[in-house]
Amino acid sequence: MPITRTLSPYERNQLNKWAPKIDLSSIGEKPIEYVTGHAEFADQDFIVTKDTLIPRIESVQIISIALQFIDNHSLSHPVIADIGTGSGCLGISLAVKLSKTNTPYSIFLSDISPQALKVADLNAQRILHSPENIFFLQSNLLENYPQIKFDLILANLPYIPSQNISKLHSSVKDFEPKIALDGGLKGNLYINALLSKLPLFLSKGGHAIFEIDDTHSFDSFTIPQNITATIKNDTFDKPRFLICSYL
Ligand SMILES: C[S@@+](CC[C@H](N)C(=O)[O-])C[C@H]1O[C@@H](n2cnc3c(N)ncnc32)[C@H](O)[C@@H]1O
């Protein structure tokens, strides 16, 4: 199938770097990240495969919200979970930033998909070298987690309402893993399931940062008692993050 789109400067650079000899007419709508096996996120190079979502620019903001929280609360050794880690982009990028300020941390990276978790492990080895303070867990949400209280939970879970999946661009719906996209009827299935567990797994004063669909509002979510929540817009001014605190 011939290529039907114009490549951006980023895409051209990535192709030149990782797949200079590729025949462009063979790739169709396939995202360049799946052609090269690489995606840039928060200034790091992440391996991606057909089992992992391509990290999105919007999600970088989760890292800055998390760092702000750690700073505001002067956390000397934050304990963090990245649930639905995929390529590991959120937890690993946060680890990179914390290392730069010599802040010790413990970060759990978990996913229901063992294939995605292998990619996250590979990325942690490549980017963080010998990460002793990064733990990997195959888990449906928090099911297989030990009874730990986290200072911070990051969760970019599948959040697209099921009926909207078929309307997505071919580069997404035909290539990205469905398990990373489909958030059930209203897109809030996994977010609500995780929200209900926050009082058990967040330490007092702890935060949880969820990425959400831009069709979501407060009414989409069931916020448990003792949890306060705000919605923050992304850099494109769309509602994108549900930020919860445990009082
Ligand atoms: C939207 S992707 C996000 C990947 C990555 N965190 C990012 O920001 O690019 C959602 C991830 O959640 C995982 N996932 C789906 N259902 C899950 C569940 N019930 N428990 C844990 N992870 C799940 C998928 O395998 C996928 O890797």
The ligand as an SDF file (V2000), in Angstrom:
LIG
                    3D

 27 29  0  0  0  0  0  0  0  0999 V2000
   -3.3110    3.9030   27.3790 C   0  0  0  0  0  0  0  0  0  0  0  0
   -2.0880    2.6410   27.5810 S   0  0  0  0  0  0  0  0  0  0  0  0
   -0.8720    3.6040   28.4940 C   0  0  0  0  0  0  0  0  0  0  0  0
    0.5300    3.1050   28.3800 C   0  0  0  0  0  0  0  0  0  0  0  0
    1.5630    4.0450   29.0280 C   0  0  0  0  0  0  0  0  0  0  0  0
    1.3350    4.1850   30.4370 N   0  0  0  0  0  0  0  0  0  0  0  0
    1.5520    5.4030   28.3650 C   0  0  0  0  0  0  0  0  0  0  0  0
    1.2360    6.3920   29.0440 O   0  0  0  0  0  0  0  0  0  0  0  0
    1.8680    5.4880   27.1730 O   0  0  0  0  0  0  0  0  0  0  0  0
   -2.8860    1.6460   28.7870 C   0  0  0  0  0  0  0  0  0  0  0  0
   -2.0870    0.4830   29.3490 C   0  0  0  0  0  0  0  0  0  0  0  0
   -2.8990   -0.1550   30.3530 O   0  0  0  0  0  0  0  0  0  0  0  0
   -2.7870   -1.5570   30.2460 C   0  0  0  0  0  0  0  0  0  0  0  0
   -4.0050   -2.1440   30.8280 N   0  0  0  0  0  0  0  0  0  0  0  0
   -5.2140   -2.3720   30.2500 C   0  0  0  0  0  0  0  0  0  0  0  0
   -6.0800   -2.9010   31.1210 N   0  0  0  0  0  0  0  0  0  0  0  0
   -5.4000   -3.0050   32.3070 C   0  0  0  0  0  0  0  0  0  0  0  0
   -5.7550   -3.4930   33.6010 C   0  0  0  0  0  0  0  0  0  0  0  0
   -6.9820   -3.9630   33.8600 N   0  0  0  0  0  0  0  0  0  0  0  0
   -4.8150   -3.4690   34.5720 N   0  0  0  0  0  0  0  0  0  0  0  0
   -3.5660   -3.0100   34.3040 C   0  0  0  0  0  0  0  0  0  0  0  0
   -3.1750   -2.5410   33.1020 N   0  0  0  0  0  0  0  0  0  0  0  0
   -4.0810   -2.5360   32.1160 C   0  0  0  0  0  0  0  0  0  0  0  0
   -2.6020   -1.8220   28.7630 C   0  0  0  0  0  0  0  0  0  0  0  0
   -1.9780   -3.0500   28.5360 O   0  0  0  0  0  0  0  0  0  0  0  0
   -1.7440   -0.6120   28.3470 C   0  0  0  0  0  0  0  0  0  0  0  0
   -0.3720   -0.9160   28.4300 O   0  0  0  0  0  0  0  0  0  0  0  0
  1  2  1  0
  2  3  1  0
  2 10  1  0
  3  4  1  0
  4  5  1  0
  5  6  1  0
  5  7  1  0
  7  8  2  0
  7  9  1  0
 10 11  1  0
 11 12  1  0
 11 26  1  0
 12 13  1  0
 13 14  1  0
 13 24  1  0
 14 15  1  0
 14 23  1  0
 15 16  2  0
 16 17  1  0
 17 18  1  0
 17 23  2  0
 18 19  1  0
 18 20  2  0
 20 21  1  0
 21 22  2  0
 22 23  1  0
 24 25  1  0
 24 26  1  0
 26 27  1  0
M  CHG  2   2   1   9  -1
M  END
$$$$
